[in-house]
Amino acid sequence: MTEVGPVSGNQKRKMRSAARLYAVQALFQMEHSSLTVDKVRLEFLDHRFGAEYDGVEMQEGDADHFTRVLEDAVNFQGPIDQMTDRALVAKWPIARIDPTLRAVFRAAGAEFRDTATPPKVVISEYVDLAAAFFPDGKESKFVNAVLDHMAREARPEAF
C-alpha cells in the first residue's frame, strides 16, 4: 500500500469512492471464495489499493472507510439483507439478485448504519458504481430505487 500525504477534499472524496468500489469487489470475492473477511481485507489493502495493472495505476482508496464498510457489511449482513428484502418485490428476494448487486446493497446498507455520510450521498455513490458494472442503465435505476427504500428505512430522519 502506498503512503499518502495530506489530501485535499476532492482527493479524499475520490479515495472514499475508490474504497466503496473495493468494498463491493471484496464482498463479491468473499461470496465466491472460501476466504475470510480478514484475508480479503488484507489482500485488497496490500495488493489492490494504488496497484498497477497492465500499465494502469489503480486509485488509492481510503483504507479506514474500506475496512469499516467491509466489516460492517459482513458483521451486519443479516439485518442488511432483511432490509434489502423489504425493498425488493416479493418474488425477488436478495438470494435471487445478481451477486454484484448483492455486494452493492450490502456495502450501501453498511454505510446507512453510519450517520457520518448523508444517505443521498451513499445512494449516489452506489448508483454510480452500479452504472459502471452494468452500463446499460437498467440496473442503476433498480439500485437507485432499492437504495432509496433502504435509506428511508435506515435513516428516516434524513428525508
Secondary structure, 3 states (H helix, E strand, C coil): CCCCCCCCHHHHHHHHHHHHHHHHHHHHHHHCCCCCHHHHHHHHHHHCCCCEECCEECCCCCHHHHHHHHHHHHHCHHHHHHHHHHHCCCCCCHHHCCHHHHHHHHHHHHHHHCCCCCHHHHHHHHHHHHHHHCCCCHHHHHHHHHHHHHHHHHCHHHC
